[in-house]
C-alpha cells in the first residue's frame, strides 16, 4: 500500500511531466556512536532510519536532466553533456553532482525527469543530503539500465558531495543509506568498507530528540575539523612509521607526541583516536548485551565532541543533561556533524514513552521550543519501491 508521501509524489510527477514514474527511496541514518571518525578511516556504528527521501523518475529520450523537489518547490533543468558544469550552491548540487560523478565513473546515464520528496528533516543531522544523493543515484542508474553496486554507489555519492558540493564528509552516511540491514546497526570499518551487523537488545529503544537548531554542513567549521585531523596526521607521520590516518594512531602514541602539535590540533586528534576506541568497545558491549556499558561510552562520546572537537551547542548539551537525569536512560550524546540537530538516546524499552514526554516537557520549559521526538527501529537500505 502506497504511503501518503508516495501518493503525493506520483501525483506531483504526473502534473509536472504528464507521465508515469518509477519510485525509489533512500533512508536517512542514525549513528549510535563513532562521530567524525569516518573521514579518519575509523569505525562507526550507524543504522538506517524509517524516514527517507523518495525519488520519482522517468527516462527521457535526450540528455536533459529535469530535477524537481516538493520540499524546495521548484524544478531545475540541466544538460548532462555540459562539460563546464558548476555548482549552484543549492539543493540541486546533491543530485546533479551524483549524475556528473556517475558519468565520470563510466556509467552512461539517460536523461530523466526526476522529482524528490521525503519525510526526513533537513539539517537535523539525519543525513538528508546523503539520502538525496543515494535516492537520485539509485534511480538514475536503474532507469538507465545500469547495474547498481551499492558500495560503489556510496563511494560515488561521497565523491560528489566532497568535490561538487564542497562538504568533505566521510563515507558513513552514503554507505548506510545504500547498505543498511533492517533490524540491526552496522559496525563499519571506513577504510576497508567491510561491515558486520550489531544487534540492539530488544529491551532497549533508540530515541531521537531534535533540538530544532539547524546547521549548515557546508560551513567552514566542518571542513576545518577535517583539516585539523590532517594536520595531526602530518605531524605524527614524521614520528611514527605507517601512519596514513588517525585510525593508525594508538592513544599512547598520541599522548607521547602531544607536544609536537598545536594544542587545538592535539585535542581534535584526541577526540578521534578516543572515539574510534569507544566505538569498538560499544559494539563489543552490545554483542554482550551490556547496555549500561554502551550507554557509558555514549556519554563519553558526547563529552569529547563537546570539549575536544567543539561541535556541540548549548541545546544539545541541555538534551544530554536532561537525559542523564531521567530514569531508564543508558546513554545519550549529540549525533551528526554538530552545531545543532539531534541527540540520540539509548533508553530502556519500558521507559521510552515516559522518557519522551519528560524530555519534551523539560526542553520546552528551558527553551520555549517543543522538540520532535522519534522512537526508531533500524530499517533497510535504498532500493526501488513497489517493483
N, C-alpha and C positions, 0 to 999 in steps of 0.2 A: 504494500500500500504506500503510495507516494505521500511524503510529508508535505506540510503547507509550504515550506521553502521550495521544495521541488516543483510543486504545482505552480507557484508564483513565478518561478524561474522559467519554466516551459512556456507559460502564458506570455511573459515578457519577451522571450525569444521569438515567439510566433508574431507578436506585434511588431517587433523591430525588423525581422528578416523574412517573415511570411514563409517559414519552412519549419520542418520538424527536427529538433536537435536530439543528440545523444547526451546522456548525463554522466558526469564523473564527479567524484568527491575526494577530498584530501583532508585529513584531520589536523587540528592543532595538537599541541602537546603540553603535558606537564613534565616537570623534571623533579624527581624525588630528591635527588642530591647529585652534585657534580656540576657546579656553576662556574663558567669561564674556564673550564678545563678542556673543552673540545678543541679550541684552536691552539692548545698547547700539547696536542697529541695524547691527551689523558683519557680518563674514563668518565662516563656519565651514566645516569640511570633514569631515562625518560620512559614515558608511556603515552600512547595516543589518547586524546580526549574523544568524547562522543559529540563534540562540537566541531564543525567542519566548514570548509569552503567548497561550494559546488560550482561546476562549470557545465554550461550547456553549449554544445558545439555542433556545427555542421560544416562540411568542406565546401570550398569554393573552387571554381574552375581556373581562377587566376592565382596570382601570388600576393594578393592583398590579405591583410590580417585586420579584421574589424573587431575591436575589443570593447565590450560594454560591461558595466557594473551597476547592479541595483543598489549596492552600498554607496557608490560615488555618484550615481545617477547621471552617467554620461557615456557616449560612445566615441572612441578614438580610432582612427584608421592609419595603418602603416603599410609600407611596401617591404616584403621580405627580401627583396633584391636591393634594398638601399645599402650601398656599400659604405656610406658615411653616417650610419645610424648613431645618434647621440641620445643620451638620457634626457627625459623631460623634467626629471625631478619630482615626479608624482607617482601614483599607484600603478600606472601603466608600465613603469620601468620593470616591475617584478615579472610581468607577463612577457613583455617584449624582449627583455633580457634573456629569458629562458628560450624563447624562439630563436634568437640570434645564436646563442651558445649551443643549442641542439644542432643547428645547421653547421656551425664550426666544427662540431664533433663528428660530422659526416652523415647526419640524418637529413634526408630530403623531405621537407615538410610541404604539404599543400597549403594554399591559402585557406582561411577559415573565418567564419563568423563565430564569435565566442562571447558569451555573457556569463558573468560571475556573480554569485551571491553567497551568503552564509550566515551562520549564527555565532560566529567566532568574533568576539570583541577585538577591535583594532587597538593596538598599543597596550594591551593588558598583560603582556609577557607570555602569551599563549601561542606564539609563533604563527600569527595570521599571515605574515609575509611568506613564510615557508609553505604554508598551505595554499596560498595563491599560486606560488611557483609550481608546486607539485601537481595541483589540480589542472593547471593550464598545460604543463608539460606532458602529463599522462594523456590528457585529451588530445593534444596536438599530435603526439606520436601515434596514438591508436587510429585516429581518423586518417592519418597519412599512410597507414598500412605498415608502420614500423613496429618491431617487437620491443616491448618495454622491459628493460633490465632495471630493476628497482634501485639497486645500489648505484648503477651508472647514472640513472636519472637524478638521484640525490646529489651525486658529485657535480653534475652539470648545473643543477639548480643552485648549489652553493657557489660555483664559479660565477654564475650570472649575478648573484647578489654581491659577491666580492668585487667583481670587475666592472659590472654595468651599473648596479645601484649604488655601489660605493660603501657598503657595510661589510666590514671584514669579519663576518661571522664564521664560526666553525661549522662542522658537518652535522651536528646533532639534530637540529630542527628538521632539516630536509630528510635525514636518514629515518627518523622515527615516523615522519609523515608518510614516507614510502613503505617502510618495512615493519611497522608495528604489528604486534600479535595481540589479539583480543584476550583480555583477562590477565595479562602479565606486563610488568615493566621489563625493559631490556637493559642489561649491563653491556654497554657498548664501548669497545676499545676504538677510540677515534683515530688511531694510527693504522691498525690493520683492517678496520671496519668489520671485525668479527664481533658478534653479539651472542648473548645467551639469555634465556628467559629467567626472570626472577619473580617467583610467586609472591603475592602480597596476601598475608594472612586474612582469611575471610572475616575474622573477628575485628578487623580494622577497616577504616574508611579514609580515603583521601578527600580532604575538604579544601576547596579553593576559596579564598576570600579576596575580593577585588577592592583595592584601595580607592579606585576611581581616579587615581593620579596617572596621567598618561605621559609616556616618554616618547622620545624620537630617537630611535636606534642609530639613524644615520648621523647623529650629532657627533661632535669631536670626541666626547668623553669615551664612548665605546672604543673607537679606534685608538685613542690614547692608551687605553689599558692594554691593548694588544701590543702596541709599540713598546710599552714598559716591559712586557714579558720578553720581547725580542731583545731589548737592551740587556736584560738579565742573562739571557742565553749567550749573548755575545761575550759578556764578561766571563761567565762560568766556563764556556768552551775553551778559553785560553788557559784555564787552570785544571780542567778535568777532561780526560780523553773520552770521546764518544758521546758528547752532549750535542744533540740536534734540536732538542726542545726541553721545556721544563719537566716533561714527563720522565726524562732520563736522569733527573737530579733527585737524590735522596735528601731527606730533611737534614740529616747530619752533615752532608756535603754543603748544603745551602748555608747552614749556620757557620760552618768552618770558613766560608768565603764571604760572609756577610759584609765585611769591611771593604770588600773590593768594589762595591757598587753604591750608588746613592741610596740613602735611607728609604726614599719613596719606592725606588725600583726593588729594593730588597723586600719591602712589605707586600708589593704586588706578587713577587715570586713566592713569598711565604704563604700567601693565600692559595696559590695554585698548587704548590707542592703538597701542602696540607690537605687541600680539597680532594686531590687525587687519592690520597691515602684514606680519607674519610669515606669516599665513595666505595672503594673496595671493601672497607670494613662494614659499611652499611649493607652491602649486598650479602656479605657473609652472615650478618646478623639476621637479615630477612630469611636467608636459607635455613637458619637455625630456629626461626620462629621467635627471635628475640626483638620484639617491637620496642621495648624500652631502650635498648642499646641503639637501635636505628634512630629513634627519636632524639637521643642524646647527641648523636652525630649531626642531626639536622640543626639543632640549636647551635652547635659549634660552627657549623657552616654559616649560619646567619651572622654570628659574631665576627667571623673572619671577613665576610663580604661587607659588613658594616665598617669594620675598623681598619683592615688591611687593604681591601680592594676599593673601599669607599664608593660603593654603588647602591647603597640603600638610601632610604629617605625617611623622614620623621613618621610618615603614615605607615610604612612597612614595619618600622621598629615598634610602633604602637601596637600593630596587629600581633606581632610576635610576643610582646609583653603581655597583652591580653590573653593570648593562648596559654602562656606559662601559668597564668593564674586560674585557669579553668580545669575542672575535673575531667579525667578521661583523655587528656591530650598527651600523646607520647612525645611529639616533637613538632616544631614549626620553624619555618625560615622563609625569607624572601625568595622569589623564584624568577628566573629570566635575566635579561640583560641588566636590569636595575633601574633606579631613578623613578620608580613607580611600578604599576602593575599589581601582581597578585602575591599573596603569601600562600604557601601550601602547608597543610596541617595533617599530621598522622594522628587519627582520633579513634578511640575505642568505639566499635560499631554501635553499641547500645547508648552511647552518649552523643552521637553525631548530631542528632536533631537539637538537643538541648545546647550543644556547643554552638551550632549555627545561630540560634536565637540569642544566646548570650553575647556572642561576638558582634552580631548586628547591633544589639542594644548599646553595648559599651562603646563601640566605634562611633555610632551615631551621636551618643552623648558627648564624646570627646571632640568630634569634628563637624557635626551637623550634617554629615553625609551618611546615607544608608548604603552599606556595601552589598553588592550582589554576592551571594554565596552559593557555591555549587558542590554537591557531593558527587564525585565522579567514579566511574568504573573504566578501567583501561579498555580501549576499543581497537578495531583493526586498522591497518594502513590503507593507503589510497587505492582506488580502483573504480571500475565502471559501476553505475547504478542501474539496476533493473534489467541488465542484459541476461 
